[in-house]
Amino acid sequence: MSRKLNSIIEESLLSSTSHGIPNIIRSDNSALRFMWISFTIISSGLCSYMIVQSIINYLSFETTSKNQIHTETSSIFPAITICNLNFFTSEYSAQFIKNLTLDIQSDSAYFSYSQYYTFMEIVSTSEELMSIAYKFGDSFEKLILHCQLLTIDCRNKEYWNYYYHQSYGNCYQINAKKENLIKVSRTGWSNALNIILNISLADGLEGLYAGIGAVIMIHNQTTSPLSTDAFSVSSG
């Protein structure tokens, strides 16, 4: 039984794909056998070491990170979209609403959302009115009274774009063009953008709104103002 078992083991070792073990058994020369034994032990030890090292490195969860510090002497000023909080602001709007058969004062002196959105719907559903929608809001000259950034007189129209917002109507964007972008190299209140807005309403529109103010949206030159969270600025 033991001979048969030894024969099976020897046959299995001889058919092994490992070169070292079959050659150890086949070798009749002691020097060759010693050489194969040495090579087999060395290769097996090296293989075992590399496997154990790989497992240890994996379990340690080490990460390699590279930090690069770039110092900028100046950076591009963001694009800023400015709107009057109210859609209807102009004298054209006042006359338009006055000519409607609706009574904008209704039975109350208080602001009515239903009246406001009725007027908005009349404009937004008419192709003819949408083609002249810019007449219902502020012009650039009326809304932007003063604009100063560092030594730049940014009230110059070359820095601005017109933008129509579905909720606020006429809006104006500064530094939103792809060329001649304003760059800044200093921070602080004294180096901030200084803008004075005229957010007044034409006579006859006072009862249409709950209040007056402006809406500001800050974004990149490559993104739409609609993708940012707008914040409102009250008068005063």
C-alpha positions in Angstrom: 0.0 0.0 0.0 2.8 2.4 0.9 4.7 1.5 -2.3 1.6 2.3 -4.3 1.1 5.6 -2.5 4.7 6.5 -3.0 4.4 5.7 -6.7 1.4 7.9 -7.1 3.1 10.8 -5.3 6.2 10.4 -7.4 4.2 10.2 -10.6 2.3 13.4 -9.6 5.5 15.3 -8.8 7.1 14.2 -12.1 4.1 15.5 -14.0 4.2 18.8 -12.2 4.5 21.9 -14.3 7.1 23.2 -11.8 10.6 22.6 -13.4 12.3 22.3 -10.0 10.5 19.4 -8.4 10.5 17.0 -11.4 14.2 17.7 -12.0 15.1 17.0 -8.4 13.5 13.6 -8.6 15.0 12.7 -12.0 18.5 13.9 -11.4 21.0 11.1 -10.7 23.9 13.6 -10.2 24.0 14.9 -6.6 25.4 18.3 -7.7 22.6 18.8 -10.2 20.0 17.7 -7.6 21.5 20.1 -5.1 21.4 22.9 -7.7 17.7 22.2 -8.4 16.8 22.1 -4.7 18.6 25.4 -4.2 16.9 27.1 -7.1 13.5 25.7 -6.1 13.8 26.9 -2.5 15.0 30.4 -3.6 12.3 30.9 -6.2 9.6 29.6 -3.8 10.8 31.8 -1.0 10.9 34.9 -3.3 7.5 34.1 -4.7 6.1 33.7 -1.1 7.7 37.0 0.0 6.2 38.9 -3.0 2.7 37.5 -2.3 2.9 38.3 1.4 4.2 41.8 0.6 1.4 42.4 -1.9 -1.2 41.4 0.7 0.3 43.6 3.3 0.4 46.6 0.9 -3.3 46.0 0.0 -4.5 45.8 3.6 -2.6 49.0 4.5 -4.8 51.0 2.1 -2.0 53.4 1.2 -2.6 56.1 -1.3 -0.3 58.2 -3.3 -1.2 61.8 -3.8 0.5 64.6 -5.6 0.0 68.2 -4.5 0.8 71.1 -6.8 0.6 74.8 -5.8 0.0 77.3 -8.5 0.3 81.0 -7.6 -1.8 83.4 -9.7 -1.0 87.1 -9.8 -4.4 87.8 -11.2 -7.7 86.0 -11.8 -10.7 86.5 -14.0 -13.5 88.4 -12.4 -16.8 86.4 -12.4 -19.8 87.2 -14.6 -22.6 89.0 -12.7 -26.2 89.2 -13.9 -28.3 92.0 -12.5 -32.1 92.3 -12.8 -34.8 94.5 -11.4 -36.8 92.3 -9.0 -40.0 93.4 -10.8 -40.8 92.5 -14.4 -43.0 95.5 -15.2 -41.0 98.7 -14.4 -41.2 101.1 -17.3 -43.7 103.8 -18.4 -44.6 101.5 -21.3 -45.6 98.9 -18.8 -47.8 101.3 -16.8 -49.6 102.4 -20.0 -50.0 98.8 -21.1 -51.5 97.7 -17.9 -53.7 100.8 -17.7 -55.1 99.9 -21.2 -56.1 96.4 -20.1 -59.7 95.8 -19.1 -58.5 94.3 -15.8 -58.7 96.4 -12.7 -55.2 96.2 -11.2 -56.4 97.7 -7.9 -59.3 95.3 -7.6 -61.2 95.7 -4.3 -58.1 95.9 -2.2 -55.1 98.2 -1.8 -52.9 95.3 -1.1 -50.6 93.4 -3.5 -52.3 90.6 -5.4 -50.2 87.7 -6.8 -53.1 86.6 -9.1 -53.2 90.0 -10.8 -49.5 90.1 -11.3 -49.3 86.6 -12.8 -52.3 87.3 -15.0 -50.3 90.2 -16.6 -47.2 88.0 -16.8 -49.3 85.3 -18.6 -50.7 87.8 -21.0 -47.2 88.8 -22.1 -45.6 85.3 -22.1 -48.4 83.7 -24.2 -48.4 86.4 -26.9 -45.8 86.2 -29.6 -46.4 89.9 -30.5 -45.8 91.0 -26.9 -42.8 88.7 -26.4 -41.1 90.4 -29.4 -41.2 93.7 -27.6 -40.9 92.3 -24.1 -37.8 94.4 -23.5 -40.1 97.5 -23.4 -41.7 96.3 -20.2 -38.5 96.4 -18.1 -35.6 98.7 -17.3 -33.2 100.0 -19.9 -29.5 99.8 -19.2 -29.2 103.5 -18.7 -32.0 103.6 -16.2 -31.0 100.6 -14.1 -27.2 101.0 -14.0 -26.5 104.4 -12.5 -22.9 103.8 -11.5 -20.3 101.0 -11.8 -16.7 101.1 -10.6 -14.2 98.2 -10.2 -10.7 99.3 -9.1 -9.8 102.0 -11.7 -12.3 100.7 -14.3 -15.4 102.7 -15.1 -17.5 99.6 -15.8 -20.6 101.6 -16.7 -19.2 101.5 -20.2 -21.5 99.3 -22.3 -18.6 97.4 -23.7 -18.4 95.4 -20.5 -22.1 94.5 -20.5 -24.5 92.1 -22.2 -28.3 92.1 -22.4 -30.0 89.1 -20.9 -33.7 88.3 -20.9 -34.9 86.4 -17.8 -38.4 84.7 -17.9 -39.2 85.8 -14.4 -37.5 89.2 -14.2 -37.5 90.4 -17.7 -34.6 92.8 -18.7 -31.3 91.8 -17.1 -27.7 93.0 -17.7 -24.6 90.9 -17.4 -21.1 92.3 -16.7 -18.0 90.5 -17.7 -20.0 87.7 -19.4 -18.3 88.0 -22.8 -15.7 85.6 -24.1 -13.2 88.3 -24.9 -11.7 91.3 -23.0 -12.5 89.8 -19.6 -11.9 91.9 -16.5 -9.1 90.5 -14.3 -8.4 91.4 -10.7 -5.3 91.0 -8.5 -6.4 92.5 -5.2 -9.1 91.6 -2.7 -11.0 93.4 0.0 -13.9 95.8 0.3 -12.0 98.7 -1.2 -11.3 96.6 -4.4 -14.8 95.3 -4.8 -17.3 95.9 -7.5 -19.3 99.1 -6.7 -22.7 99.4 -8.4 -25.5 101.8 -7.8 -28.9 100.7 -9.2 -32.1 102.6 -10.0 -34.8 100.1 -9.1 -37.7 102.6 -9.1 -41.0 101.9 -10.8 -42.9 104.1 -13.2 -46.0 105.9 -11.9 -49.0 103.7 -11.8 -47.2 100.5 -11.0 -46.9 100.9 -7.2 -49.9 98.8 -6.4 -48.7 95.9 -8.7 -45.9 94.7 -6.5 -45.3 93.9 -2.8 -41.9 95.6 -2.8 -39.0 96.7 -4.8 -35.4 95.5 -5.1 -32.9 93.8 -7.4 -31.8 90.2 -8.1 -28.1 89.3 -8.4 -26.7 86.1 -10.0 -22.9 85.4 -9.8 -21.6 82.7 -12.2 -18.8 81.7 -14.6 -18.6 83.0 -18.1 -19.4 79.5 -19.4 -22.5 78.9 -17.3 -26.1 80.2 -17.5 -27.4 82.5 -14.8 -30.3 80.0 -14.4 -27.9 77.4 -13.0 -27.0 79.6 -10.0 -28.9 80.5 -6.9 -30.0 84.1 -7.2 -30.1 86.4 -4.2 -32.2 89.6 -3.8 -31.0 93.0 -2.7 -33.4 95.4 -1.1 -33.5 99.2 -1.7 -31.6 101.6 0.6 
